Amino acid sequence: MKQSTFVRWGLIAFGLVVLTFVIRGSARLLLDERTASILSAPVGVGALLVLCVLSIVAVLSLTGIRPIERDLEEP
């Protein structure tokens, strides 16, 4: 995995977490709390899955099994 791809997926995961709060908060204005939680849960699970994959990639890179490739070559 390239370094820019890793960062991009990290930002996507952060955006999904923020989206979870936005969905839950806006749904609570119109619906009850349980329904709002149910509506925001799939997005939260998606964010959790992305973060788990990124954690595994980071550990594999840290141990040297599968290093993260740099985008720019260092001189």
Steps between C-alpha positions, in 0.01 A plus 500: 500500500631845417535767764248733334245218477544426870444867587200522266334199666573652841321819399210295363471319833503832686230632268286192562529548875391863466217393269384253766461784750325721245252226407430415861461862606275601214290185531446571870329825403226309318507147647563337835851419623485126427400553137771764459757252631377233262525739204857604583628152584588381144718805438670447835566135421650602166731746675600231748585258221714758319683583823561130572650445154717809538618378840597164355687668213681726749606205716619307195699804390646552847619140520644516149283224356333727247643853504302801387645633176602863481349710222809712438846358472740645754837611364 
